[in-house]
Amino acid sequence: MTTRVVVLGAGFGGLELSTVVARECGDAVELTLIDKSEGFVFGFSKLDVMFGRAGAEQVLHRYADMVNPGVRFVRAEITAIDPAAKRVTTSAGTFEADILVVALGADLHPEATPGLLEGGNEFYTVPGAFAARDALDKFTGGKIVVAVTSTPFKCPPAPSETALLLHEFLTERGLRDSSEISLIMPLGAPIPPSPDASKAVLAAFAERGIEWQPEKLVRSLSDGKAVLSDGEEIPYDLFLGVPVHRAPAVVVESGLAVDGWIPVDSLTLETSFPEVYAVGDVTSVGTPKAGVFAEGQAAVAATRIVATINGETSGAEYDGLGVCYLEMGAGQMAKVEVRFVAGQRPIGSLQGPSAELMADKSAFGTERIRRWFGRDWAPSA
């Protein structure tokens, strides 16, 4: 008997799970992967485009180009999810599943921060990052504010990386002496699980003259000023913001979410509904919202799903381990390995920064595109 597996969302989690299940189960599974987007873009590729190191076409991996014969991709808008019946309604029709996986990530809402759309730029969505490239091209000097507008948010080291790359970008253009860079973050340290990594980042800020303002958020923008959570107002000439993150409305309406996100078993990624899994940013599993954690969770869920299809049981459990790359500028890359275990304090370690780790990050992207899309690709940086 063929098992119908329906995977919602084709980010890190959805791509990894679909690839593994299709490869391991062959004709025993009918796997459908549904996403509304045209293709996949790595988070770091957005910065490559934003800083003029790659074109938009170079970093977009179209789902239509996937060559995995075991994965049926459907580009559609998901309009309803019934987790009890494992039924999904979309703009392309209704899909019934024996096993359902929700990997829809977090939706971004720049409109939720008053003044952001009118007076600033967000750089976390693909269109936003590409539009920020145009804003940077026109920038002739002044004060740049990089800031977070709410928690939780994806890839906590990314705003720090953006500030460091801004320094390099402005230096190369001869604009650094006439410019200021401020980073406003809700965290007490740039990378809280790794004191060594945070120390290295703060030292880089001090060396480059980047102002660091921890434990604050930007609540609104008005008349060229960013209004902070403590009431302070900071003037700016260019604002680059991390927008509000929320679970997709269709997830909230399905009854899967509790307090805004989907609760899952932190070891198995199972939801409260039988044969319904959730992985990645859409969950409240307790790890940062970042693709590498979604991938790790998907690998565990995939192993358990494969066992179910084969009539077996699996003891696979999620270990909370993830690796993050942080480009420091000047050809230097840092690598942070962190582990999040429920009920325990996160632990992190630092490698680098070094020039050698630039190739390590490039291999990270190359390997995943080869695994998920079946083709060769290399990040521009």
PLY file of the C-alpha trace (Angstrom):
ply
format ascii 1.0
element vertex 381
property float x
property float y
property float z
element edge 380
property int vertex1
property int vertex2
end_header
0.00 0.00 0.00
1.26 3.46 -0.91
1.47 6.00 1.93
0.47 9.57 1.11
2.83 12.11 2.68
1.97 15.78 2.23
4.62 18.36 3.15
3.61 22.00 3.54
6.44 24.42 2.91
9.60 24.04 0.83
12.24 25.73 2.95
15.14 23.97 4.69
12.79 21.66 6.59
10.40 20.78 3.80
13.14 20.20 1.23
15.22 18.02 3.53
12.31 15.90 4.72
10.89 15.41 1.23
14.29 14.43 -0.17
14.98 11.86 2.56
11.53 10.27 2.59
11.33 10.04 -1.21
14.83 8.55 -1.43
14.31 5.97 1.31
10.77 4.85 0.48
10.64 4.86 -3.31
7.34 3.53 -4.67
6.02 2.94 -1.16
5.34 6.67 -0.77
3.40 9.26 -2.71
5.02 12.50 -1.60
3.57 15.92 -2.37
5.47 19.10 -1.50
3.38 22.30 -1.54
4.67 25.88 -1.45
3.38 29.20 -2.78
6.81 30.52 -3.73
8.62 30.28 -7.04
11.78 28.95 -5.48
14.17 28.67 -2.57
16.71 31.30 -1.49
19.30 30.84 1.25
19.26 33.53 3.92
22.90 34.34 3.29
22.16 34.74 -0.43
19.89 37.66 0.39
22.91 39.47 1.82
24.95 38.58 -1.27
22.36 40.33 -3.43
21.90 43.19 -0.96
25.60 44.01 -1.05
25.93 43.61 -4.82
27.85 40.34 -4.84
25.23 38.32 -6.72
22.23 38.87 -8.96
18.72 37.82 -8.04
18.63 35.09 -10.68
21.86 33.55 -9.41
20.50 32.87 -5.91
16.96 31.70 -6.78
16.57 27.92 -6.94
13.31 27.28 -8.75
11.16 24.46 -7.48
10.18 23.69 -11.06
13.81 22.66 -11.64
13.79 19.95 -8.97
14.80 16.63 -10.50
13.82 14.25 -7.68
11.32 11.91 -9.38
9.88 10.88 -6.01
8.75 14.40 -5.09
5.71 15.96 -6.68
5.94 19.73 -6.26
2.75 21.79 -6.32
2.95 25.57 -6.38
-0.18 26.75 -4.60
-1.54 28.94 -1.85
-2.60 26.91 1.20
-6.02 28.12 2.32
-6.98 25.63 5.04
-5.42 22.84 7.11
-7.49 20.20 8.92
-4.92 18.41 11.12
-7.45 15.93 12.49
-8.44 14.73 9.03
-4.95 15.43 7.60
-6.62 17.35 4.79
-5.16 20.44 3.11
-7.12 22.85 0.93
-5.16 24.92 -1.58
-5.62 27.08 -4.65
-4.68 23.97 -6.65
-7.22 21.70 -5.00
-7.55 19.53 -1.91
-4.92 17.06 -0.75
-5.53 14.12 1.60
-2.61 12.73 3.59
-1.81 9.69 5.66
1.09 11.63 7.18
1.13 15.42 7.21
4.17 17.66 7.81
3.84 21.38 8.45
7.04 23.27 7.58
5.58 26.65 6.63
8.08 28.77 8.52
7.31 32.23 9.84
5.58 34.93 7.81
7.15 38.38 7.86
5.06 41.49 8.49
6.90 44.77 7.88
3.52 46.54 7.91
3.15 45.64 11.60
5.82 48.21 12.54
4.40 51.71 12.03
6.42 53.67 9.52
8.69 50.83 8.37
7.25 50.53 4.88
7.09 54.29 4.41
10.34 55.37 6.06
12.67 52.38 6.07
13.72 49.11 4.51
13.37 45.52 5.72
15.96 43.03 4.52
14.61 39.64 5.64
12.15 38.94 2.83
13.57 38.21 -0.60
11.96 41.31 -2.22
12.99 43.42 0.78
16.63 42.39 0.60
16.71 43.02 -3.12
15.11 46.45 -2.65
17.65 47.25 0.07
20.36 46.78 -2.56
18.90 49.73 -4.46
18.76 51.82 -1.28
22.42 51.07 -0.57
23.40 51.90 -4.14
21.88 55.38 -3.67
23.35 55.95 -0.20
25.96 58.73 -0.14
26.75 58.83 3.57
25.04 59.45 6.89
23.66 57.36 9.74
22.55 53.79 9.12
20.48 51.99 11.74
20.19 48.18 11.63
17.49 47.04 14.04
15.12 44.30 15.13
11.43 45.17 15.54
10.11 42.15 17.48
10.91 38.74 18.91
11.26 35.94 18.03
13.13 36.50 14.76
15.00 34.30 12.32
18.75 33.76 12.45
19.71 35.92 15.45
23.33 36.46 14.24
22.17 37.91 10.89
21.74 41.55 12.04
25.30 41.51 13.45
26.58 40.08 10.18
24.72 42.80 8.29
26.33 45.55 10.36
29.80 44.11 9.76
29.21 43.77 6.01
27.87 47.33 5.93
31.20 48.51 7.31
33.04 46.70 4.53
30.60 47.92 1.86
30.92 51.56 2.91
34.70 51.31 3.25
35.03 49.98 -0.30
32.94 52.89 -1.56
34.85 55.52 0.35
31.82 56.37 2.49
32.79 54.93 5.86
34.34 58.11 7.24
31.15 60.03 6.47
28.84 57.35 7.85
27.75 55.88 11.20
26.44 52.37 11.82
24.25 51.46 14.80
22.91 48.01 15.63
19.85 47.74 17.89
19.10 44.24 19.17
16.75 42.73 21.79
19.47 40.30 22.90
21.94 40.95 25.68
24.78 39.57 23.53
25.15 39.16 19.75
25.13 35.34 20.04
23.94 34.45 23.57
24.64 30.67 23.49
28.32 31.28 22.66
30.20 33.75 24.89
33.32 33.32 22.73
31.41 34.18 19.55
29.75 37.17 21.22
33.12 38.41 22.45
34.58 38.15 18.94
31.65 40.02 17.42
31.73 42.79 20.03
35.48 43.18 19.47
34.82 43.50 15.74
32.18 46.16 16.43
34.60 48.13 18.60
37.38 47.87 16.02
35.09 49.06 13.22
33.29 51.78 15.17
29.88 50.09 15.07
27.56 51.23 17.85
25.96 48.31 19.71
22.69 48.86 21.60
21.53 45.62 23.28
18.20 44.71 24.88
16.17 47.15 22.82
13.67 46.98 19.97
12.50 49.50 17.41
8.76 49.98 17.81
8.10 52.52 15.05
9.64 54.92 12.55
8.57 58.55 12.29
10.04 61.62 10.57
13.47 60.06 10.07
13.69 58.75 13.62
13.55 55.22 15.01
11.49 55.05 18.21
12.89 52.44 20.60
11.12 50.27 23.16
12.51 52.46 25.97
11.19 55.64 24.35
14.50 56.85 22.97
14.46 58.28 19.44
17.41 57.76 17.10
17.70 59.75 13.86
18.75 57.89 10.73
19.39 58.43 7.04
18.96 54.75 6.12
17.06 52.18 8.18
17.46 48.41 7.70
15.00 46.47 9.83
14.17 42.91 10.77
10.35 42.79 10.47
7.77 41.24 12.78
7.56 37.43 12.54
4.31 35.50 12.93
3.10 32.00 12.20
1.13 31.89 8.93
-2.53 32.74 9.44
-3.61 29.41 7.95
-1.65 27.63 10.72
-3.23 29.71 13.47
-6.72 29.15 12.02
-6.13 25.38 11.84
-5.95 25.01 15.62
-2.38 23.74 15.48
-0.87 26.84 17.09
-0.74 27.63 20.80
0.44 31.10 21.82
1.28 31.86 18.21
3.36 28.81 17.22
2.94 25.04 16.88
3.96 23.08 20.00
5.71 19.80 19.23
7.47 17.05 21.11
11.01 18.47 21.29
12.54 15.06 20.55
10.22 13.63 17.89
8.67 16.78 16.30
5.20 15.22 16.59
2.24 17.52 17.19
-0.76 16.67 19.36
-2.47 15.27 16.25
-1.55 11.67 15.28
0.70 11.39 12.22
1.07 15.17 11.99
4.56 16.60 12.35
5.80 20.19 12.40
9.39 21.35 11.89
11.29 24.60 11.68
10.33 28.21 12.32
6.61 27.51 12.58
7.17 25.57 15.83
7.91 26.54 19.42
10.40 23.67 19.80
12.89 25.87 21.68
15.67 26.35 19.14
16.37 29.60 17.25
14.36 30.17 14.11
16.99 29.30 11.52
17.17 27.01 8.52
19.87 24.74 9.90
17.67 23.86 12.90
14.70 23.23 10.61
16.90 20.87 8.58
17.99 18.95 11.67
14.42 18.61 12.88
13.29 17.49 9.43
15.94 14.77 9.35
14.58 13.29 12.58
10.95 13.54 11.45
11.90 11.97 8.11
13.58 9.02 9.83
10.50 8.41 11.92
8.19 8.73 8.90
10.28 6.29 6.88
10.07 3.79 9.73
6.29 4.18 9.87
5.95 3.60 6.13
8.11 0.48 6.42
6.05 -0.84 9.31
8.86 -0.30 11.79
9.53 1.94 14.78
12.29 4.48 15.11
14.07 5.84 18.17
15.43 8.86 16.28
15.38 11.98 18.47
16.28 15.58 17.80
19.54 16.67 19.45
19.08 20.46 19.14
22.39 20.87 17.31
22.96 23.57 14.73
25.81 25.36 12.96
25.76 29.04 12.01
28.18 30.92 9.75
28.91 34.58 10.44
30.80 36.58 7.83
32.95 39.20 9.54
34.16 41.07 6.45
37.69 41.27 5.00
37.40 37.65 3.84
36.98 36.30 7.36
34.30 33.79 8.38
33.33 32.55 11.84
31.51 29.28 12.51
29.38 28.85 15.60
28.12 25.44 16.74
25.30 25.51 19.27
23.14 22.91 20.97
19.70 23.52 22.48
18.30 20.84 24.76
14.96 21.28 26.52
15.42 22.21 30.16
19.13 22.93 29.79
21.16 26.05 29.12
22.25 26.29 25.45
25.92 25.59 24.75
27.91 27.16 21.92
31.45 27.04 20.55
33.38 29.21 18.09
35.69 28.39 15.19
37.60 31.19 13.51
37.14 33.74 12.21
39.40 32.65 9.38
39.68 32.80 5.62
39.50 28.99 5.41
35.95 28.97 6.76
34.74 30.95 3.73
35.10 27.75 1.70
33.34 25.80 4.46
30.27 28.01 4.17
30.32 27.78 0.39
30.38 23.98 0.62
27.40 24.12 2.99
25.28 25.77 0.28
26.67 23.70 -2.58
25.97 20.39 -0.85
22.35 21.25 -0.10
21.49 22.42 -3.59
23.03 19.27 -5.00
21.03 17.12 -2.54
17.70 18.92 -2.89
17.77 20.08 -6.53
20.23 17.69 -8.12
22.48 20.32 -9.67
25.77 22.08 -9.06
25.79 25.58 -7.62
28.22 27.75 -5.68
27.48 30.86 -3.59
29.07 33.99 -5.03
30.93 34.93 -1.85
0 1
1 2
2 3
3 4
4 5
5 6
6 7
7 8
8 9
9 10
10 11
11 12
12 13
13 14
14 15
15 16
16 17
17 18
18 19
19 20
20 21
21 22
22 23
23 24
24 25
25 26
26 27
27 28
28 29
29 30
30 31
31 32
32 33
33 34
34 35
35 36
36 37
37 38
38 39
39 40
40 41
41 42
42 43
43 44
44 45
45 46
46 47
47 48
48 49
49 50
50 51
51 52
52 53
53 54
54 55
55 56
56 57
57 58
58 59
59 60
60 61
61 62
62 63
63 64
64 65
65 66
66 67
67 68
68 69
69 70
70 71
71 72
72 73
73 74
74 75
75 76
76 77
77 78
78 79
79 80
80 81
81 82
82 83
83 84
84 85
85 86
86 87
87 88
88 89
89 90
90 91
91 92
92 93
93 94
94 95
95 96
96 97
97 98
98 99
99 100
100 101
101 102
102 103
103 104
104 105
105 106
106 107
107 108
108 109
109 110
110 111
111 112
112 113
113 114
114 115
115 116
116 117
117 118
118 119
119 120
120 121
121 122
122 123
123 124
124 125
125 126
126 127
127 128
128 129
129 130
130 131
131 132
132 133
133 134
134 135
135 136
136 137
137 138
138 139
139 140
140 141
141 142
142 143
143 144
144 145
145 146
146 147
147 148
148 149
149 150
150 151
151 152
152 153
153 154
154 155
155 156
156 157
157 158
158 159
159 160
160 161
161 162
162 163
163 164
164 165
165 166
166 167
167 168
168 169
169 170
170 171
171 172
172 173
173 174
174 175
175 176
176 177
177 178
178 179
179 180
180 181
181 182
182 183
183 184
184 185
185 186
186 187
187 188
188 189
189 190
190 191
191 192
192 193
193 194
194 195
195 196
196 197
197 198
198 199
199 200
200 201
201 202
202 203
203 204
204 205
205 206
206 207
207 208
208 209
209 210
210 211
211 212
212 213
213 214
214 215
215 216
216 217
217 218
218 219
219 220
220 221
221 222
222 223
223 224
224 225
225 226
226 227
227 228
228 229
229 230
230 231
231 232
232 233
233 234
234 235
235 236
236 237
237 238
238 239
239 240
240 241
241 242
242 243
243 244
244 245
245 246
246 247
247 248
248 249
249 250
250 251
251 252
252 253
253 254
254 255
255 256
256 257
257 258
258 259
259 260
260 261
261 262
262 263
263 264
264 265
265 266
266 267
267 268
268 269
269 270
270 271
271 272
272 273
273 274
274 275
275 276
276 277
277 278
278 279
279 280
280 281
281 282
282 283
283 284
284 285
285 286
286 287
287 288
288 289
289 290
290 291
291 292
292 293
293 294
294 295
295 296
296 297
297 298
298 299
299 300
300 301
301 302
302 303
303 304
304 305
305 306
306 307
307 308
308 309
309 310
310 311
311 312
312 313
313 314
314 315
315 316
316 317
317 318
318 319
319 320
320 321
321 322
322 323
323 324
324 325
325 326
326 327
327 328
328 329
329 330
330 331
331 332
332 333
333 334
334 335
335 336
336 337
337 338
338 339
339 340
340 341
341 342
342 343
343 344
344 345
345 346
346 347
347 348
348 349
349 350
350 351
351 352
352 353
353 354
354 355
355 356
356 357
357 358
358 359
359 360
360 361
361 362
362 363
363 364
364 365
365 366
366 367
367 368
368 369
369 370
370 371
371 372
372 373
373 374
374 375
375 376
376 377
377 378
378 379
379 380
